[in-house]
């Protein structure tokens, strides 16, 4: 069966998305859990150990506090309470820390430092999975054992006021509650007589960076304050203690002991001993014993070689000494021997608790290797199939033969399927830990094996066809020396970028890689413009030596039935470089100056938003503009940027879309003025500041109207087979609708990024790509590079903290999951999306648009697949790296999301290409009838 190269590439990327999803499911490990089937039902408490004597303490100890009030402050960094900032802004709290009845800690929050995973960590004592960051804004009910559920089952009365994340996690636990959305909080006061609580816990869910973001693993983001305040704590005069170090997961065990509740089964934290150090020795040892028994049971259920763990040995020794102490205690021996033995037992218990907690925390790095391997195999098969299909996919016809019947009915397919199925059975019957593929039904797992087998046979078939066809192989080798400098640059840059992802520093500072590649690309384009304008000898260039015959990615595009090289032109096939002489003088000057102007523009954008890790703390233009002292300058810049957007976009729009665009851009400014970010002549003071819901929704109406106009025109063009210029105008309407949506979601100081993106697209299309006759493959690769660079120009990075969550709430009165996820994703990936949209518009305006769109789709899929495949291999090799969760894991989520967007864009490429081909065929048929 023959397929267009665009449809083939789109199908490959969709399969690759499935492989990446399977890899992610295996990479982000299942949390440490108890093997008990009952989540919240607990058995009897472990009895107090005794040696030769019977202890009468077989139940849980009574609660230490009658009431507990937990005050959790979002992003309460440790130095906000314990440092100089605490003395200035929280003086009374500082007094309690230094001289009052309190116990203070610096609690370390594990990444990702976002609200919902941190609440789960504090209430369950378990380290949540990294992938929980995806569900941060729409938290499902927490089903595993936790403090809140234990308190409810013990008959405690629980009241809650605050962020509705708690209400979502514990939907039926509070007898009284008032939940608010984080982005829609209004101040209120209540006149109610307050009684002093028995215990007040002041804590933060995570910290924050110097710029106010959070989500990563810097010290400012992971260190948070944890303060216990109660009249039960006694402090001697002059007893000033620095805050002790603790883990956030230690809070669950401490609260359980304080409330007389069972410790949550999955908790890997340990009791914060300073909270109970004022109790009698027997109570202290009882509390420590209960905690060590809980951790040792969890260790036995999750670690096969638990007996060799140092913490387990210490626990057994501590329990034995504890029994001897109880025997002496029951004999009413109050000698110094009893005190010294109790002190020794307590020290042994504390050492055992730390060792057990550390051993269980390490279990977070247990991976589902089977799922990871199968996902990696699928991704590599897709990449190999794309690479082997280059000669046909980038040929003049932009089509390739896909042997669907051969893989399905070949002996190799059946042998491969039987081998994989046997491996699956062996792995699933011998696996000790959780395996996602083994948990699937047999038909579903069999479908995965069929997919892997089919892809393997397709790769073998393509490889065989390439090797057997000697003429095709010789052409590949012969013409590889004819690559242009630009093709070699794109090849080296793509491969070099993929390899650089194996270093944590290059992942943290990936924006520097793209800035370097983009600058090098501009220099290469400037050199080529100069060479073609001044260094030509005036003769017609040889077709076979021109870069039009070379693929920008890996190999030249060859045609099976031709002895010459294929010409993949964007412009007319009969046009030559001699047409540069016909250009007006000012256009020739712009062609020479264009790459340098773009280079300067990109340098200015680098100063707008500092991103990455190493230099993110440095001041930039964005922070200068967003400060309250420069609101007037920001307002002028935003207004000028919106005007520039209209000027750059409106020229190719239809009349209806042009009017909607103007109204929409005016609405964008009104929205930013309504929420107080920019000045407005009709706004007086802060009294008129609102949430801007009406203004934002008016802009949404304009966006939808423009998109509807463009889509309707495209459908009519395909149905009626109308003239060629109609469809590019409709596509541009869709592009302008996306630009208007980006202008609404961008913060005012980021609007110049959008202006520079549109300006760069205009200059490159008019003065570089068309005059210099770049191939569709080269143009697609350059669009991909520019899209990635502008992703970082927006201020994004591989750090979760740079995701602008507020974009998902523009125009919404409350959180709605699907619109909020779409808006947040679009605002984050605006750069790649707009550059892909411009690529479709640019190629659709050319005579050979159908084949050009197919070539571009194939190139886009290939260039996007290379870094994904390389990064998956590198992450698998580095899965025990020190920075695997803080650096590599967030990047893996970004890569997965980017590949999903690439798949959607390839599908759009294919749809537009087929529509273009249909319109072209309709026009040919009409012309034939007329003739």
C-alpha positions in Angstrom: 0.0 0.0 0.0 1.3 3.4 -1.0 1.1 6.2 1.6 2.0 9.8 1.5 5.1 10.6 3.5 3.1 12.9 5.7 0.5 10.3 6.6 3.2 7.8 7.2 5.1 10.1 9.5 2.0 11.0 11.4 1.2 7.4 12.0 4.8 6.7 13.2 4.7 9.6 15.7 1.3 8.4 17.1 2.8 4.9 17.7 5.9 6.6 19.2 3.6 8.5 21.6 2.2 5.1 22.8 5.8 3.9 23.3 6.7 6.9 25.3 3.6 6.6 27.4 4.4 3.0 28.3 8.0 4.1 29.1 6.7 6.8 31.4 4.4 4.4 33.1 7.4 2.2 34.0 9.8 5.0 34.7 7.7 6.7 37.4 7.7 3.9 39.9 4.9 2.7 42.0 5.1 4.0 45.6 6.1 1.9 48.6 2.9 0.3 49.9 1.8 -2.1 52.5 0.6 -5.5 51.2 -2.5 -5.4 53.4 -5.7 -5.3 51.4 -7.5 -3.1 53.8 -6.3 0.5 53.4 -7.6 2.0 56.6 -8.4 -0.9 58.9 -5.5 -1.4 61.3 -4.8 -4.4 63.5 -4.1 -4.3 67.2 -1.1 -2.2 68.2 2.2 -4.0 68.8 2.5 -4.9 72.5 5.3 -3.4 74.6 8.3 -5.7 74.4 9.2 -7.5 77.6 11.8 -10.1 78.7 10.4 -12.7 80.9 7.6 -10.4 82.3 4.2 -9.7 81.1 3.5 -6.0 80.2 0.0 -4.6 80.7 0.6 -2.0 77.9 -0.9 -3.7 74.8 -3.0 -0.8 73.4 -2.1 2.5 71.7 -0.9 5.2 74.1 -3.4 7.9 75.0 -3.2 11.1 72.9 -0.7 13.7 74.0 -2.9 16.6 72.7 -6.6 17.0 73.0 -6.8 19.3 69.9 -4.5 20.0 67.0 -4.6 23.0 64.7 -2.6 22.7 61.5 -1.9 26.0 59.8 -0.3 25.3 56.4 1.0 28.4 54.6 1.7 28.1 50.9 5.4 28.3 50.0 6.5 29.1 53.6 10.3 29.0 53.1 12.4 28.2 56.1 14.1 31.6 56.2 10.8 33.3 56.3 10.4 32.1 59.9 13.9 31.3 61.1 16.1 33.9 59.3 16.4 37.6 59.4 13.1 37.9 57.4 11.3 36.1 60.2 12.5 38.7 62.7 11.2 41.4 60.5 7.9 40.0 59.2 7.0 37.4 61.8 8.4 38.7 65.1 6.0 36.9 67.4 6.7 33.6 65.7 10.4 34.2 66.0 9.9 34.9 69.7 8.1 31.5 70.1 10.9 29.8 68.2 13.6 31.3 70.4 12.0 31.5 73.8 8.5 30.2 73.7 7.0 26.7 74.2 7.8 25.4 70.7 9.8 22.8 68.8 11.1 24.0 65.4 12.4 22.1 62.4 13.5 22.7 58.8 11.5 20.1 56.9 12.8 19.0 53.6 10.2 18.6 50.8 11.1 16.2 48.0 10.5 17.3 44.5 8.1 18.0 42.8 7.6 21.0 45.2 3.9 21.6 44.3 1.0 21.6 46.7 -0.9 18.4 46.2 2.0 15.9 46.4 3.3 17.7 49.5 -0.1 17.5 51.3 -0.1 13.8 50.5 3.4 13.4 51.9 2.5 15.2 55.1 -0.7 13.3 55.7 0.4 9.8 54.7 4.1 9.9 55.5 4.7 8.4 52.1 6.8 9.9 49.3 4.3 10.6 46.5 5.2 9.7 42.9 6.8 12.4 40.7 3.9 12.1 38.2 1.5 13.4 40.9 2.5 16.9 39.6 0.2 16.3 36.7 -2.8 16.0 39.0 -1.8 18.9 41.2 -4.8 21.1 40.1 -7.4 18.3 40.0 -6.7 16.1 42.9 -8.5 12.7 43.2 -9.7 11.5 46.5 -6.8 10.1 48.6 -7.6 6.4 49.2 -4.5 5.2 51.0 -4.0 5.3 54.8 -3.6 8.8 56.2 -3.9 10.9 59.4 -7.2 12.6 58.4 -8.9 9.2 57.7 -7.6 7.7 61.0 -8.8 10.7 62.9 -12.3 10.5 61.4 -12.5 6.8 62.2 -11.4 7.5 65.7 -14.4 9.8 66.1 -12.4 13.1 65.9 -14.3 16.2 64.7 -12.4 17.8 61.9 -13.0 21.3 60.5 -11.3 22.8 57.5 -10.9 26.2 56.0 -8.6 26.9 53.0 -7.5 25.6 49.7 -10.0 23.3 48.1 -7.3 20.8 47.3 -7.8 19.4 50.8 -11.5 19.0 50.1 -10.8 17.1 46.9 -8.3 14.8 48.7 -10.6 14.2 51.7 -14.1 14.7 50.3 -16.2 13.3 53.2 -14.0 13.8 56.1 -14.8 17.3 57.4 -17.9 18.1 59.4 -17.5 21.7 58.4 -15.4 23.2 55.7 -15.0 26.2 53.3 -12.8 25.5 50.4 -11.4 28.2 48.1 -9.5 28.0 44.8 -5.9 29.2 45.0 -6.3 31.6 42.0 -9.6 33.0 43.2 -9.1 34.0 46.9 -10.8 36.9 48.5 -10.1 38.1 52.0 -12.7 37.7 54.7 -12.9 38.1 58.5 -14.9 36.2 61.1 -15.7 37.5 64.5 -15.6 34.3 66.5 -14.1 33.7 70.0 -11.1 31.5 69.6 -9.9 29.1 72.2 -6.1 28.4 72.5 -5.4 25.1 70.9 -3.6 22.3 72.6 -1.1 22.0 69.7 -0.6 24.4 66.8 1.4 23.1 63.9 2.7 25.9 61.6 4.2 24.6 58.4 4.6 25.1 54.7 3.9 22.7 51.9 7.1 23.8 50.0 9.4 26.8 49.6 9.8 29.1 46.7 12.6 30.5 44.6 13.8 34.0 44.7 11.4 34.8 41.8 8.4 33.3 43.5 8.2 30.0 41.5 8.3 26.5 42.8 8.2 23.0 41.6 11.9 22.1 41.3 14.6 21.1 43.8 16.6 24.1 44.7 17.3 24.7 48.4 14.9 27.6 48.5 12.1 25.4 47.1 12.6 22.3 49.2 13.4 23.8 52.6 10.2 24.8 54.5 9.4 25.7 58.1 7.8 23.3 60.5 6.9 24.6 63.9 5.1 22.9 66.8 3.6 25.2 69.4 2.0 24.0 72.6 1.9 24.7 76.3 2.9 21.1 76.8 6.5 22.0 75.8 8.7 23.3 78.5 11.8 25.2 78.0 14.5 26.3 80.5 15.7 29.9 80.5 18.4 30.4 78.0 17.6 27.2 76.1 18.0 28.4 72.5 18.1 25.7 69.9 18.6 26.0 66.2 15.9 24.4 64.0 16.6 20.7 63.6 16.6 19.0 60.2 13.6 16.8 59.3 11.8 15.3 56.4 8.3 16.4 55.5 7.1 12.8 55.7 8.0 12.8 59.5 4.9 14.9 60.2 2.4 12.0 59.7 4.1 9.7 62.3 4.4 12.6 64.8 0.8 13.7 64.5 -0.4 10.1 64.8 1.6 9.7 68.1 0.3 13.0 69.3 -3.3 12.2 68.6 -3.1 8.6 69.9 -3.8 7.2 66.4 -2.2 4.4 64.4 0.7 5.5 62.2 -0.4 5.3 58.5 0.7 2.0 57.0 2.6 3.5 54.1 4.4 6.1 56.1 8.2 6.1 55.6 8.8 9.0 58.1 9.8 8.7 61.8 8.7 10.4 64.9 10.2 13.8 65.6 11.6 13.1 69.0 11.8 16.6 70.4 8.0 16.7 70.4 7.8 13.9 73.0 11.1 14.4 74.8 9.3 15.8 77.8 7.3 12.7 78.5 8.3 9.9 80.8 11.0 7.4 79.7 8.5 4.5 79.3 6.2 6.6 77.1 9.1 7.7 75.0 10.3 4.1 74.4 6.7 3.1 73.7 6.3 5.8 71.0 9.6 4.9 69.4 8.8 1.1 69.5 5.5 1.6 67.7 7.2 3.6 65.0 10.0 1.1 64.5 7.6 -1.8 64.3 5.5 0.0 61.6 8.6 0.8 59.5 10.1 -2.7 59.9 6.8 -4.3 58.7 6.8 -2.0 55.7 10.4 -2.9 55.0 9.7 -6.6 55.1 6.8 -6.2 52.6 8.8 -4.2 50.1 12.5 -5.3 50.4 13.2 -9.1 49.9 16.6 -8.8 51.6 15.3 -6.8 54.5 17.2 -8.9 57.1 20.5 -7.5 55.7 19.4 -3.9 56.1 21.3 -2.2 59.0 18.1 -0.6 60.2 16.4 -3.9 60.7 19.3 -5.3 62.7 19.3 -2.2 64.9 15.5 -2.6 65.4 15.9 -6.2 66.6 18.6 -5.2 69.0 16.6 -2.2 70.3 13.5 -4.3 70.8 15.6 -6.9 72.8 17.1 -4.1 75.0 13.7 -2.5 75.4 12.3 -5.8 76.8 15.1 -5.9 79.4 14.3 -2.3 80.3 10.6 -3.1 80.7 11.4 -6.1 83.0 13.5 -3.9 85.2 10.8 -1.2 85.2 8.1 -3.7 86.2 10.3 -4.8 89.0 10.1 -1.2 90.2 13.8 -0.8 89.9 14.5 3.0 89.9 18.2 2.7 90.1 20.6 4.5 87.8 21.0 1.3 85.9 17.4 1.7 84.7 18.0 5.3 83.6 21.2 4.4 81.7 19.7 1.4 80.0 16.7 3.5 79.0 18.9 6.1 77.5 20.8 3.5 75.5 17.6 1.9 74.3 16.3 5.3 73.2 19.5 6.0 71.2 19.3 2.6 69.6 15.7 3.2 68.6 16.5 6.6 67.1 19.3 5.2 65.0 17.1 2.4 63.9 14.3 4.8 62.9 16.7 6.9 60.7 18.1 3.8 59.0 14.7 2.2 58.4 13.3 5.5 57.0 16.3 6.0 54.7 16.0 2.4 53.4 12.3 2.8 52.6 12.9 6.2 51.0 15.4 4.5 48.6 12.6 2.2 47.4 11.2 5.2 45.5 13.8 4.5 42.8 12.5 1.0 42.0 11.4 1.0 38.4 9.2 -1.1 36.2 12.0 -2.2 33.9 9.8 -4.4 31.8 7.5 -1.6 30.8 10.5 0.7 30.2 12.2 -1.8 27.9 9.1 -2.4 25.8 8.4 1.3 25.5 12.0 2.0 24.5 11.8 -0.8 21.9 8.7 0.8 20.3 10.4 4.2 20.2 13.5 2.9 18.7 11.6 0.9 16.1 9.7 4.1 15.0 13.0 6.0 14.7 14.6 3.2 12.7 11.6 3.0 10.4 11.7 6.8 9.8 15.4 6.8 9.1 15.2 3.9 6.7 12.2 5.5 4.9 14.0 8.7 4.0 14.9 7.9 0.4 11.3 7.2 -0.5 9.6 9.6 1.8 11.6 12.6 0.6 11.4 11.6 -3.1 9.8 13.7 -5.8 6.4 11.9 -5.4 6.5 12.2 -1.5 5.1 8.7 -1.3 6.4 5.3 -0.1 5.4 1.7 -0.3 4.3 0.3 3.1 4.3 -3.5 2.9 1.4 -4.1 5.4 0.6 -7.7 4.2 4.2 -8.9 4.4 4.8 -8.3 8.1 1.4 -9.7 9.1 1.8 -13.0 7.2 5.5 -13.5 7.3 7.2 -16.3 9.2 9.3 -13.7 11.0 6.2 -12.0 12.4 4.9 -15.2 14.0 8.3 -16.2 15.4 8.7 -12.7 16.8 5.3 -12.7 18.3 5.7 -16.2 19.9 9.1 -15.1 21.3 7.7 -11.9 22.8 4.7 -13.7 24.2 6.9 -16.4 25.9 9.0 -13.6 27.4 5.9 -11.9 28.6 4.7 -15.0 30.4 8.1 -15.7 32.0 8.4 -12.1 33.2 4.9 -11.9 34.6 5.1 -15.2 36.4 8.5 -14.5 38.0 8.2 -10.7 38.7 8.4 -9.9 42.4 7.4 -6.3 42.2 4.6 -4.5 40.4 4.6 -4.6 36.6 2.2 -2.5 34.6 2.2 -4.7 31.5 1.6 -7.8 33.6 -1.5 -6.1 35.2 -3.1 -5.6 31.7 -5.6 -8.1 30.4 -4.3 -10.8 28.1 -5.9 -9.3 24.9 -4.4 -5.9 25.7 -1.0 -7.3 26.4 -1.2 -9.4 23.2 -2.0 -6.2 21.2 1.2 -4.6 22.5 3.2 -7.7 21.4 1.5 -7.6 18.0 2.4 -3.9 17.6 6.1 -4.6 18.5 6.3 -7.5 16.2 4.7 -5.6 13.2 7.1 -2.7 13.7 10.1 -5.0 13.9 9.1 -6.8 10.7 8.5 -3.4 9.0 12.0 -2.3 10.1 13.6 -5.5 8.8 11.7 -5.1 5.5 12.8 -1.5 5.0 16.4 -2.4 5.9 16.4 -5.3 3.4 14.9 -3.2 0.6 17.6 -0.6 1.2 20.5 -3.1 1.2 19.2 -5.2 -1.7 18.6 -2.2 -3.9 22.3 -1.6 -4.7 21.5 1.3 -7.0 19.6 3.1 -4.3 22.4 2.5 -1.8 25.0 3.8 -4.2 23.1 6.9 -4.8 22.9 7.5 -1.1 26.6 7.2 -0.7 27.5 9.2 -3.8 25.3 12.1 -3.1 26.1 12.4 0.6 29.1 14.4 -0.3 26.9 17.0 -2.0 25.3 18.2 1.2 25.3 21.9 1.6 26.8 23.7 4.6 23.3 24.4 5.9 22.3 20.7 5.7 25.4 19.7 7.6 24.7 22.3 10.2 21.1 21.1 10.8 22.3 17.5 10.9 25.1 18.2 13.4 22.9 20.5 15.5 20.1 18.0 15.8 22.4 15.1 16.7 24.6 17.2 19.0 21.6 18.5 20.9 20.2 15.0 21.4 23.6 13.8 22.8 23.9 16.8 25.1 20.8 15.7 27.0 22.9 13.1 28.8 24.5 15.8 31.1 22.4 17.3 33.9 24.0 20.8 33.3 23.0 20.7 29.6 19.4 19.7 30.6 19.2 22.6 33.2 20.6 25.1 30.7 19.1 23.7 27.5 18.1 27.1 26.4 21.8 28.0 26.0 22.1 25.1 23.5 19.2 26.4 21.4 20.4 30.0 21.6 23.7 28.8 20.3 22.2 26.7 17.5 19.9 29.6 16.5 22.7 32.1 16.4 24.8 29.7 14.3 21.9 29.2 11.9 21.5 32.9 11.5 25.3 33.3 10.7 25.0 30.4 8.2 22.0 32.1 6.5 23.8 35.4 6.4 26.9 33.7 4.8 24.7 32.0 2.2 22.9 35.3 1.4 26.2 37.1 0.9 27.6 34.2 -1.2 24.6 34.0 -3.5 24.3 37.7 -4.0 28.0 38.6 -4.6 30.0 35.4 -5.2 28.1 33.8 -8.1 29.7 33.6 -11.5 26.5 34.3 -13.3 26.0 30.9 -14.7 23.1 28.6 -14.2 24.0 26.3 -11.2 24.1 22.6 -11.6 20.9 21.0 -10.2 22.7 18.0 -8.7 25.1 20.2 -6.8 22.5 22.4 -5.4 21.2 21.9 -1.8 17.8 21.3 -3.1 18.8 17.7 -3.6 19.8 17.2 0.0 17.8 16.3 3.0 18.2 18.6 6.0 18.0 15.8 8.4 20.0 12.7 7.6 20.3 11.8 3.9 19.5 13.1 0.4 16.1 12.4 -1.0 16.3 10.1 -3.9 13.9 8.9 -6.5 13.9 5.3 -7.4 13.3 5.7 -11.2 15.6 8.7 -11.9 19.3 8.8 -12.5 19.5 12.4 -11.4 18.9 14.0 -8.1 15.5 15.1 -7.1 14.7 18.8 -6.5 12.6 19.5 -3.5 11.8 23.1 -4.2 9.6 25.5 -2.2 9.3 27.9 -5.2 8.8 27.2 -8.8 10.9 24.5 -10.4 12.0 26.6 -13.3 13.2 29.4 -11.2 17.0 29.8 -10.8 19.4 31.8 -8.7 19.6 34.2 -11.5 16.3 35.5 -10.4 18.1 37.3 -7.5 19.2 39.8 -10.0 15.7 40.8 -10.7 15.0 41.7 -7.0 14.6 45.4 -6.2 17.6 46.9 -4.4 15.8 47.3 -1.1 14.7 43.7 -1.1 18.2 42.6 -1.8 19.5 44.7 1.1 16.9 43.2 3.3 17.9 39.7 2.2 21.5 40.5 3.2 20.5 42.2 6.5 17.6 39.9 7.5 19.7 37.2 9.2 21.7 39.8 11.1 18.5 41.7 12.2 17.0 38.4 13.4 20.2 37.6 15.3 20.0 41.0 17.1 16.3 40.4 17.8 17.1 37.1 19.4 19.9 38.7 21.5 17.4 41.2 22.9 14.9 38.5 23.8 17.6 36.7 25.8 17.7 39.7 28.1 13.9 39.7 28.6 13.6 36.5 30.5 16.4 34.8 32.5 15.7 31.1 32.6 17.5 27.8 33.5 19.1 27.4 36.9 22.6 29.0 37.0 21.5 32.5 35.9 17.8 32.5 36.7 18.4 34.7 39.8 19.9 37.5 37.8 17.8 40.5 37.1 16.3 40.9 33.6 14.1 43.2 31.7 11.0 41.2 32.5 11.4 41.7 36.3 12.1 45.4 35.7 8.9 45.8 33.6 6.7 43.9 36.1 7.8 45.9 39.1 5.1 48.3 40.4 7.5 51.3 39.8 7.4 50.7 36.0 3.7 50.1 35.3 3.6 53.0 32.9 6.4 51.7 30.8 4.9 48.2 30.8 1.6 49.7 29.6 3.2 51.5 26.7 5.2 48.5 25.7 2.1 46.3 25.8 0.0 48.7 23.7 2.8 49.1 21.1 3.2 45.3 21.0 -0.5 44.7 20.4 -0.4 47.3 17.6 2.6 45.6 16.0 0.9 42.2 16.2 -2.1 43.6 14.3 0.2 45.2 11.6 2.2 42.0 11.1 -0.9 39.6 11.0 -3.7 41.5 9.3 -2.3 41.8 5.8 -3.2 38.3 4.8 -6.4 38.0 6.8 -9.9 38.1 5.4 -12.0 41.2 6.1 -14.1 39.5 8.8 -11.0 38.0 10.5 -9.2 41.4 10.3 -12.1 43.1 12.2 -12.3 40.3 14.8 -8.5 40.5 15.3 -8.6 44.2 15.9 -11.4 43.9 18.4 -9.7 40.9 20.1 -6.4 42.7 20.6 -8.3 45.7 22.1 -10.0 43.2 24.4 -6.6 41.8 25.4 -5.5 45.2 26.6 -8.8 45.8 28.4 -8.4 42.4 30.1 -4.9 43.3 31.4 -6.2 46.7 32.5 -9.1 45.1 34.3 -6.9 42.9 36.4 -4.5 45.8 37.2 -1.4 44.8 35.2 -1.4 47.8 32.9 -2.8 51.3 33.1 -6.0 52.3 31.5 -7.3 55.9 30.9 -10.9 54.9 32.0 -9.8 53.2 35.2 -9.4 55.2 38.4 -7.3 53.7 41.1 -7.5 50.1 42.3 -11.2 50.2 43.0 -12.1 49.3 39.4 -9.8 46.3 39.3 -11.7 43.1 38.7 -11.0 39.6 37.6 -11.5 40.6 33.9 -13.7 37.6 33.2 -16.0 39.5 30.8 -13.1 41.0 28.9 -11.3 37.7 28.5 -14.4 35.9 27.3 -15.0 38.6 24.7 -11.5 37.8 23.4 -12.4 34.1 23.3 -15.4 35.0 21.2 -13.1 36.7 18.7 -10.7 33.8 18.7 -13.5 31.3 18.1 -14.9 33.5 15.3 -11.6 33.7 13.5 -11.0 30.0 13.8 -14.5 29.2 12.6 -14.1 31.6 9.6 -10.8 30.0 8.6 -12.0 26.4 9.1 -15.2 27.0 7.1 -13.3 28.5 4.2 -10.9 25.6 4.1 -13.8 23.1 4.0 -15.5 25.1 1.3 -12.3 25.3 -0.7 -11.9 21.5 -0.5 -15.5 20.8 -1.4 -15.7 23.2 -4.3 -12.2 22.7 -5.5 -11.8 26.5 -5.7 -8.8 28.4 -6.9 -5.5 28.1 -5.1 -5.2 31.5 -3.4 -8.4 30.8 -1.3 -7.0 28.1 0.9 -3.9 30.0 2.1 -6.1 32.9 3.2 -8.2 30.5 5.2 -5.1 28.9 6.8 -3.8 32.3 7.7 -7.1 33.1 9.4 -6.5 30.0 11.6 -3.0 31.2 12.3 -4.2 34.7 13.3 -6.7 33.1 15.7 -3.9 31.2 17.4 -1.8 34.4 17.6 -4.8 36.3 19.2 -5.1 33.5 21.8 -1.4 33.7 22.5 -1.6 37.4 23.0 -4.4 36.9 25.6 -2.6 34.3 27.5 0.9 35.9 27.5 1.7 38.2 30.4 2.1 41.8 29.2 5.9 41.8 29.5 6.1 38.8 27.2 4.1 40.3 24.3 7.4 41.5 22.7 8.3 37.8 22.4 5.2 37.3 20.3 6.0 40.4 18.2 9.6 39.2 17.5 8.3 35.8 16.6 5.9 37.2 14.0 8.5 39.6 12.7 11.1 36.8 12.3 8.6 34.7 10.5 7.8 37.6 8.1 11.4 38.4 7.4 12.5 34.8 6.9 9.6 34.0 4.6 10.0 37.0 2.4 13.7 37.7 2.3 15.4 34.3 3.0 13.5 31.2 2.3 11.8 32.3 -1.0 14.7 34.2 -2.6 17.3 31.6 -1.7 15.0 28.7 -2.7 15.4 26.5 0.4 14.0 23.0 0.3 10.9 22.1 2.1 13.0 19.9 4.4 15.3 22.7 5.3 12.5 25.1 5.9 10.7 22.5 8.2 13.9 21.9 10.2 14.5 25.6 10.6 10.9 26.1 11.8 11.5 23.4 14.3 14.6 25.1 15.6 13.0 28.5 15.8 10.0 27.0 17.6 12.2 25.4 20.3 14.2 28.6 20.8 11.1 30.7 21.2 9.9 28.2 23.8 12.8 29.4 26.0 12.5 33.0 24.9 9.1 32.9 26.6 10.8 32.2 29.9 10.2 28.5 30.0 12.8 26.0 31.1 13.0 22.3 31.9 12.0 23.3 35.4 8.3 22.7 36.4 8.4 26.0 38.3 8.4 28.0 35.1 5.0 26.7 33.9 2.6 29.7 34.1 -0.4 28.0 35.7 -2.3 31.3 35.8 -2.8 31.1 32.0 -5.2 28.2 32.6 -7.6 30.5 34.6 -7.9 33.4 32.1 -11.5 34.1 31.7 -12.7 31.3 34.1 -14.6 32.0 37.3 -13.6 28.6 38.7 -11.3 25.7 37.8 -12.5 23.7 34.8 -10.2 20.8 34.1 -10.2 20.5 30.3 -10.1 24.2 29.4 -7.5 24.9 32.1 -5.2 22.1 30.8 -5.6 23.2 27.2 -4.9 26.9 28.0 -1.9 26.1 30.2 -0.4 23.7 27.5 -1.0 26.2 24.7 0.6 29.1 26.7 3.6 26.9 27.5 4.2 25.6 24.0 3.1 28.7 22.1 6.5 29.0 20.4 6.5 25.5 18.8 2.8 25.7 17.9 2.9 29.1 16.2 6.0 28.2 14.2 4.5 24.9 13.0 1.3 26.8 12.0 3.5 29.3 10.1 5.2 26.4 8.3 1.9 25.1 7.1 0.9 28.6 5.8 4.2 29.1 4.1 4.3 25.9 2.2 0.6 26.0 1.4 1.2 29.2 -0.6 3.6 27.5 -3.0 2.7 25.8 -6.3 4.1 22.4 -5.2 2.3 22.6 -1.9 1.1 19.0 -1.6 4.5 17.4 -1.9 6.1 20.2 0.1 3.7 19.6 3.0 4.4 15.9 3.0 8.1 16.5 3.0 7.8 19.0 5.8 5.6 16.7 7.9 8.1 13.8 7.5 11.0 16.1 8.4 9.2 17.5 11.4 8.4 14.0 12.7 12.0 12.8 12.2 13.7 15.9 13.8 11.2 15.6 16.8 11.8 11.9 17.2 15.6 11.9 17.4 15.9 13.8 20.8 13.0 11.7 22.3 14.6 8.4 21.5 18.1 9.6 22.6 16.8 11.0 25.9 14.8 7.8 26.7 18.0 5.8 26.3 20.1 8.3 28.3 17.5 8.5 31.1 17.4 4.7 31.4 21.1 4.6 31.7 21.1 7.4 34.3 18.1 6.3 36.3 20.2 6.1 39.5 21.8 9.4 38.9 21.8 11.9 41.9 19.7 14.4 39.9 17.3 11.9 38.3 14.2 13.4 40.0 15.2 17.0 40.2 16.6 17.4 36.7 16.0 14.5 34.3 12.4 13.6 35.3 10.9 17.1 34.7 12.6 17.1 31.3 11.1 13.7 30.6 7.6 15.0 31.2 8.4 18.0 28.9 9.6 15.7 26.2 6.5 13.5 26.4 4.2 16.5 26.2 6.2 17.9 23.3 6.0 14.6 21.4 2.2 14.6 21.9 2.0 18.1 20.5 4.2 17.0 17.6 1.9 14.1 16.8 -1.1 16.5 16.8 0.8 18.9 14.5 1.8 16.1 12.1 -1.9 15.0 11.9 -2.7 18.6 11.0 0.0 18.7 8.4 -1.4 15.5 6.8 -5.0 16.9 6.8 -3.9 20.1 5.2 -1.7 18.3 2.7 -4.6 16.0 1.6 -6.9 19.0 1.4 -4.4 20.8 -0.8 -4.0 17.7 -3.0 -7.8 17.4 -3.4 -8.1 21.1 -4.3 -5.3 20.7 -6.8 -6.9 17.7 -8.4 -10.2 19.5 -8.5 -8.6 22.5 -10.3 -7.0 20.2 -12.8 -10.3 18.5 -13.5 -12.0 21.8 -14.0 -9.3 23.1 -16.4 -9.5 19.8 -18.3 -13.2 20.2 -18.8 -12.9 23.8 -19.9 -10.2 22.9 -22.4 
